[in-house]
Amino acid sequence: MARLLMLSPQATTPGAALPALEFLSHHITVRPFSSAALRDVDDVDLLLIDARTDLTGARNVARLARQTAETTPVVPFVTEGGLAAMSSEWPIVDFLLVSAGPTEISARLRIALERAATVAQLAGPTTQLRASGVTVDESTYTAKVNGQPMNLTYKEFELLKFLVAAPGRVFTREELLHRVWGYDYYGGTRTVDVHVRRLRAKLGSDHEQLIGTVRNVGYRFAPREGQRAEALATGTDDGVTVES
């Protein structure tokens, strides 16, 4: 059973939007068109986009989804009248007709999921760290907050990765300087403070507190309590989920 996210311009249910889905066993979450709805797109296997009534909006959402999660397959579903709008401008792997039956829908979704799995396998193993809305992908040297890419320098990325990998643990400025910048770095600990300040600014006001200051000691990554409970439920005991 795959995890599907359906985005629609209107309040609906999976079966009302695409009747054949009532006969399939996939777990489907429905959300409205918005950039915020894409914040967890990395956590689903496939993205369905309701393009029955708002083709332009659906195409824009598909483009945004491709920027947010490059490997998640995107599949819109349209009416026959909407077929004329389908073109290479849509960053999609396939499309569905709302009139299609369960067998066809199931087959098309299965093929899209298998293709995505093959691409991921060919790309090799990846390691991601996730906690409190922050995702750090070591394989691509990218980081996201609530699904939105963060524009980080190499050292900012390395510092964030190091802190997220050990949530709750306090590191002195000297430790961070040696572990992130290297023992042959002759700069002062002020460099650490500057990079922490930049990271907080790029995390944004809603997440800057994730990098906490321990007075007279140093810094730590402090996951939110709700995220810690979720991580504990999935079998990790340190407030961070590691995927590889």
N, C-alpha and C positions, 0 to 999 in steps of 0.2 A: 504494500500500500504506500503510495507516494504522498508527499506533503505538497499541496498546491495552494498558491495564493491567487485569488481572483480579485482584480481591481475593476470597479464599475463606476460609471458616472452617476448612478442612482442607487438608492437602497433596494436590495434584491437578495435573493437566495440563490445558491448554485443551481438548483433544479428549475427555478423560475427563469433564470437567465439562459441556461443551456440545458434543456429537458433531459438529454441523454445522461447527464451526470448523476441523475437520481438512481441509475442502475449500476453505477461504478462504486468501488469501495475506497477511493482515494479520500484522504482527509483534506477538506477544502475550507480555507478561511476567506471571507469576503471583506474587502475594505473599499472605501471611496477613492476616486482619483485624487492623489496628492503626493507630494514628495515625501511627506512624513510616512505615508503608507508603505513606502519602499525601504524603510529603515531596517527591516528584518528579512529583506529579500534574499540575503545570503543563507538564511536558515531554511529555505524551502527548496524543493526539488524542481519546481516548474512554476512559471508565472503565466496565468491566464488573464487576458485583457478583454473586457467587454467592449467591443467596437460596434455594437448594433445601432446605436443612435448618435454617437459622437466620434466620428472617424478621426477628425483632427486631434481631439483630445487624447484618443486612444494611441495615435501615432506618437504624440509627444510623450506620453507616459512610457511607451515602449522604448523611445530613445533615452529617456532618463533612467529607465531600468537597466539598459545596456551599459550606461556610464557607472551606475551604482554597483552592479554585479555582472561582470563581464561573462561569467560562465553559466549563469542561470538561464536555461532556455525560456524564450518568450514566445507564447502562442496566443494570438488574438482570435476571437470568434466573431463572425459577421453574418449579416443576412445576404441573400443572393444579390440584392441591390448594391451592397457594399463591396462586392468583388472588384468593381471597376477602380476602386481606390487602392487596391493592393499593388505595391510596387517594391522595387529594391530600396526605396527610402525607408521602408519599415525594417528595423533590425530584429528580424524574427526568424525562427527555425521552421515554422509551418503556420498554417491557419486552419480554422475550423468553420464549417457552416452550421448555423444554429439548427438547421433542419436535419443534420446528420444523425444517424442512429447510434446506439450504444456501441455496437461492434466497431464501426468506423472510428468513433471518437476514442475508444479504448486503444485501437491499433495505432492511431496517429500519436497519441500521448505516449504510448509505450516506445515507439520508435524515437520520439524526441528525447525521452529520458535515457534510452540506450545510447544515443549519439552523444549526449552530454557526459555520460559516464565514460565513454570511450575517449573523449577529448581530455577529460580529467585524468584518466589513466596514462595517456600518452604524455601529458604534461609532467608526470612524475609526482612523487609524494610532496605534500605541502603541510606546513604547520601554521596554525592560526591560534592566537591567544584572544579570548573574548571575556570581557567583564564590564558590567555596568554600561553597556552601550558602546564600548570601545572595542574595535577589532584591529588586531595587529597581524598582518600576513607576512611572515618571514620570506616566503618564496618569491613574492613580488615586491618586497620592500614598500608596502603600502599600508596605510592605517586609515581607519574610518571611525567616525563618531556618529552614532545613530544612522549608519548607512551612508553618510556623506563623506567623501574623500577629504583627508587632511593634507594640506600642502606642507610637508615636512622636509627639512634638510636631512642629510645622512645622519648627523649626530643627534638631531632631535628624534629621529626614528629609533636609533639605537638606544637612546635614553628611555624613551617611552616603552620600548620592548623590554628592556631590562627591569623597569619598575613593575610593569604589568605581569611579568613572569613570576614575580615574588610578592603578591599582594599582602599588605599588612606589615611586611618586614621593613624596618627602618634602616636606611643606609646613610652613613656619614657622607659629607661632601668629598672627603678624601677617597672613600671607597668608590663612589660613583666616578670620580675623576680617573682612578686607576682602572676600574672595570670597563668603563665605556670609552674613555679616551686613550687608555693604555699607559703602561708604566714609563714609557719613554716620552710622555707628554710633559712639557715643562711649564705649562700655564698654571695659573693659580686657581683656587677653588671658586673664585668669582665666576669663572666660566660656567660652572654648574648652575649657579643662581640665575645667570642670564638665560640659559637654555630651559630651565624650569619655568621661568617667567614667560618665555615664548611658547612653550608647550601649553601652559594654562590658557594663554590668549587664543591659541588655535583650537583648544578643546571647547572653548566658549563658556559663557557664564553659567550654563546649566551643568557643566562637567568639570570646570576648573578645579573644584574642590576635591576631585578624585586624586590629585597629587597634593598630599598633605605635607605641611611643614611641622616637624617635631623640634620645638625650640631648643636651641643650643646643641642640637644633634645633627639633623639632616632632613631627608625627605622619605616619603613612602607613598605607595599607591594604595588608596583606601577605597575598596569597592563598597557600594551602597549596600545596606542591610538586605534589601529585597533581592538584589542580585546575588548576595552571598547565600541566601536561603535557597535560591534557585540552583545555584552551583552545587550546593551540598546535596540537593535532591537528585542530581545527575551523577553523583558519585565522586565529586572532587571536594576536598575539604579545605581549600584555601581561598574560595571565593572567585576563582577563575576557571574557565573551561578551556582545556587544551584539546585541539583537534588536529589529527595528523592522518 
